[in-house]
């Protein structure tokens, strides 16, 4: 797996960082302009795609400043827009980014649950109802909504913020709504998300996929986004790679590698899509490299036999070839040995998305299991 954190694009961004750990004003999600400095939001988005996480000092410093702003302790910058309730918008925007990097951040979760109550009321009739949305907003804020972001939940920020805080029924309705909105996801893609672009090798397809990446974090997305997986596999090249094309270079999602030629373009495209398709198990096992998973995707009996032989030699277990079907560790169609996985049950008890997000990680059980099996066997 390539590492982009030390490449020239990351160095370029880090060189523009100010002494306070930020990059100037926070907000703008437009594409970076050559010759102009990054905003903090542009820098953090770019670093996110280059592989930076909350464990990196450069991100951690920015997150703590953002959290101070959400709490009302310290302004993020001196910028504001008069036509909006700017402090209210800042809370939405900054909390969304906090949750992207730190899903369990308590400050951001408080904001998320406030918005979740509005979403639940807006969808209480079984579909989105604007009158219910406005009524819930007035009850919450004591005034009528005056800006587009205050109703409709159509922004990137809403989608990023609300992951994991909606009741299952509401999440189901919310995802259907997001996928079918005629104008897509504001700031990311301006067409319906349930209709993948016809031309795969394009900047439009890369932006479309960015919106899908946001929705993929929801618990019910696995099933909802099967059509996206079909679209991706239909556009996979014979060598197993993908290529978003030369025009996908926008300074946001691409390039990731230092160069942007035909070879590195394919590496970058495949890396990004591979992260989406991998559906890592709760234990951390990368399903995208698993022989059983690949055999299922390609309906390849030769690979099934290879996986069957592995289990026979390693565990002295003989299973019929039809048992070697798996759509990934988080799907409903999992491999025979994963149906009663203790790590899934443990994560559910601790209300975490994966073992490595648990406060008790690494426990003895997961340490032993990871040392023997996680990304250690039956992979290509």
Beta strands, then each sheet from edge to edge (+ up, - down):
end
